[in-house]
Amino acid sequence: MDIKVLGPGCRNCVLLEERTREALASLGSEATIEKVTDFADIMGYGVMSTPALVVDGEVAVAGKVPTARKLTAILGR
């Protein structure tokens, strides 16, 4: 699984990464997590508000930080 956290590095971006790692741990899954901070790259995903989470090339979350439980459901699909 390839995961990207999109955002400038704000507190919510950090929180989204932490919760994503927590969700992956609860699923027993491994993934590559990359931080994308360049606004041109972020816009390339069509994301207008950050933080955002991209899973295997598809935007899964944008503009909010879901709970770890919600992220577990998203990542477990």
C-alpha positions, 0 to 999 in steps of 0.5 A, a space after each residue: 500500500 502506498 500512502 501520501 499525506 498531503 499538506 504543508 506540515 501543519 499540526 493537522 498534517 502531523 495528526 493525520 500521519 499519526 492516526 494513519 500509522 495507528 490505523 495501519 498498526 491495528 490492521 497489521 498492515 505495512 505501507 509506505 507513507 510519504 509526506 507531500 508538502 509541495 503545493 503544485 504536487 498537492 494541486 495535482 491530486 485535485 486537493 483544495 484543502 489540506 490535510 489530505 490522504 492519498 491511498 494507492 493514487 486515490 484521494 481518500 480524505 481531504 480537508 479533515 482529520 478522521 479518527 483512527 477508527 475511521 481511517 482503519 475502515 478506509 485503509 481496510 477496504 
